[in-house]
């Protein structure tokens, strides 16, 4: 089991947590903590072995730790995901390949696309694909059709693998901190269409990607992972697009790994990521 805790900081918290685990006959196999001194906020991730009584363990934690302690008890299990796509294949292809070779850390339950372009790719891996067109529909109708399809599956997270539609607040509210997105890191400098063309025209020296949880503010949710790569005047727009796709795959894969391994703690619009 993984235990994620956050609370106000004070002297002795690590010792108190260790004592709680010992009293519950639980063996600590990994413990990583972080203190945000400016906000007096304590974060910790604890991996344990044993067979805890979850209610008893939660009661013990609440009794010993500060009143504002937030507790998340997460048994070891493989996560389940639904994937939303449009036409770009690189992120979906990487997810499907990792899923096939059992290195994703999750099981893909279904893929939903607002175009059918990626249906043949998805079906090569024996994953259900649902084509739900958005064209000519009110946004509410389109999202309702997606929700009805998603309701057929059990999943822990929704991954936007280059899904190029903005989700409504109502949709996002149904899955708080469960929707993960990947986008190029030119925002807000290069908003809108053709970001790589804009970047090329400005002579940028770095391109990159950001994976984050989705909130109501476009591309402004808590960041899970980021990466950049150097470019120069010799790179064409096509070169930048190719490099951008590669880095998007890498960043999304890292973000999903951190999330599926329960290494991410959320606090307001910020993440604490306990890397390996």
N, C-alpha and C positions, 0 to 999 in steps of 0.2 A: 504494500500500500504506500501511496505517496500522501503526505500531509502538507498542505500549504497553509501558512498562517501569516497574518499581518496585524499589527497593533501598535499602540504607542510604545516608544522605547523606554526601557528602564534597566537598571543594573540587575543582572542575574537571570535574565530571560532564558538564555541558552541552558543554564543549569536547571532551571525549573522545568523546561521542556524535557530535558534528559531524565529528570527525576520522575516525571509523569509516565514516560515510556517504560522506565524500569518498574514502576509500581504496577503497570498494566501487563508486565511480563512480555514486553515488546523489544526486540533487538534493533538498534539503530544501525543501518548499514551505510547510510550517507546522510550528511547534514551540511547544508550551505545556508549562510545567513548574510543579510545586508542591512545596514542602518543608514537611512537618509537623515543625516545630522541636522540639516536645515529644517526639516519638517518633523524631527523627532519621531520618525516612523521606522518600525522594525519589521523585516520580512524574513521568512525562513521556509526552506523546503527540506522535508525530512522523509527519507525512505526507510521503511521498517519491515521487519520480518516478524511473523507471528499471526495469531488469529484473534484480533481485537473484537471486543464488544463495542460496536460503533457508538451506540448511545452512551455507554459508560465512559468511553474515551472522550467523547465530545463534552460530557458533563465535567470530567476531570480537568480538561483544558479550560473551560469557561470558569471553573472555580479558582484555578491557580493564576491565570493570566489576566491582563488588564481587561476592563469591562468592554472596551471597544474592539476586542479581538475578533477578527473574521476568520472563520474556520472552513477549510475545504478538505474533506476526506475522500481520497480517490483510489479505489481498489485497482490493482493492476489488471487491465483488460485492453484489448485492441479497440481503438476508437472506430467509429463508423462515420462516413462522410457522404454527402451529396455534392455534386459538382455542377456548377452553372457555367455555360460556355456560349460563345457567339460563333466566330469563324476561325480565329487563330488557334493553331493546333499544338504549339510548342509546349505550353504548360500542361494541357490535358494529356498529351502524349507522354510526358515525363511522369505524371501521376499514374497513368494506366500501366506504364512499364514497371514502375516501382511496386504498384499493387500486384501485378502479375508475379513478380519475383519475391513478393512478401517482404519488401524492404521499406514500404511506405510507413509502416507503423499504424496503419488504419486499413479498413476495408471499404472500397467504393461501392456504395449501394445503388447509385443511379447517376446518370448524367442528363441534364436538362439543357437544351439549346434553343435559343430563339431563332436559329436557322438550322437546317438539317445537314449542313456541310460536314459536321464531325460525327454524324451517325455511323458511317462505315468504319471509321477508326475505332469508335467505342465498341461496336458490335464484334470487331475482330477479337476483343478481349472478353467477350461474353458478358458484357455489362449492359443493363437496360438503358436505352436512350429514349428520351421523350422530346419530341419536337413541339414546342409551344411558340407559335409565331406571335410577334408583337405588332406587326404591321396591320393598320386599319382597326386597331382596338384601343379602347380607353385603357389607360395605365392600370386602373383598378381591376378591370376585367382580366387583363394579361396576368397581373400578379395573383389574382384569385385562382386562375387556372394553374399557375405554378404551385400555389399553396395546396391545392387539391391533389396535385401529383405528389408533392413532398409528403403529404399526410399518409401516403401508402407505404412509407418507409420509416424505419427507426434510424436515427443518426445523431451524432454528437455535434458535428460542425457542417457548415455549408462553405465550400471553397469556390470563390469566383475566379475561375481560371481564364482570365481575359474575357469576362462577361461584360459586354459593353452597354449595359443599361443601368441607369441610376435607380436604385431601389427606394421605395417610399418609406417614410418614417413608420408607417403602420406595418409594413413588411419587416423592417429591421427590428421593431419592438417585439415581434414574435420570437426572435432568436437573439436575445441580448448577449453580446460577447461570444457569439457562436458563428459569425460570418467573417471569413478571412478573405482579403482581397490582395491582388498584386498590381502594381502600376509602375510606370517609369518615374524616375525621380526629378523630372523637370518642373513639376508643379512647385510653386505657382508661377515660375518664370515663363513656362511654355504651356500655357493653358490652351485647350482646344485641339483642333485637328492638326495633323502632321507635326507632332512635337520634334521628331528627329530632323525634319527639314528646318524647323525654326532653330534648333540647336546647331545644326551645320552652318546656317547663315550667320549665327552669332559667334562661331568659332570656339565652341565650348571645349574644355580640356578634360572634362570628366563626364561620363554618363553613368547611370545607375538605375537601381530599382528599389522599391520599398514594399514590404508586406506588412499589412496592418489589419486590425479588427475594424469592421465597418460601423460607422456611426451616421447620424443624420447629416453631418457636415461632410461634404464630398472630399474623399481622400485625406481626411483629417483625424482618423481614428488612432487609437494607441498603436504605436509602431512595435512590431515583433522583430523584424530583421531588415537590414539594409546592406547594400554592397555597391561599390563603384568600380569603374575601370577607366583607365586613361585612354584618351583619343587625341588625335592631332590633326593638323591641316591636311594630311594625306588621306584621311578617312573620308570616303564618300557617304552620302546619305544611306545608301544600301549597306555599306559597311557598318554604320552606326545601328541600323535596324537589326542587322544580324547579331552584332554584339549585344544589343539590347535584349533580344530574345533569349540569348544564352544566359545573361545575367538575371533576367526575370525568372527563368527556370530554377537557377541556383538559389536565389533568394527565397522563392516560394517554398522550395524543398526544405531549406533550413528552417523557415518559419513553421512549417507543418511539423517537422521533427520536434522542435521545441514544444509546440502546443500539444502534440499527441503524447509526449513523454511527461506532460504536466510540469513543465519547467517555466511556465509563464504566470506571473502574478499581476493582476490589474489593480491600479489605484488611480482613480479619476481618469484622466486621458493619457496615462503613462503606463508602461509595462516595466516590470522587473523580470529579467530573463536569466535564469540560472543555467548557464551553459555547462557542457560536460567538463 
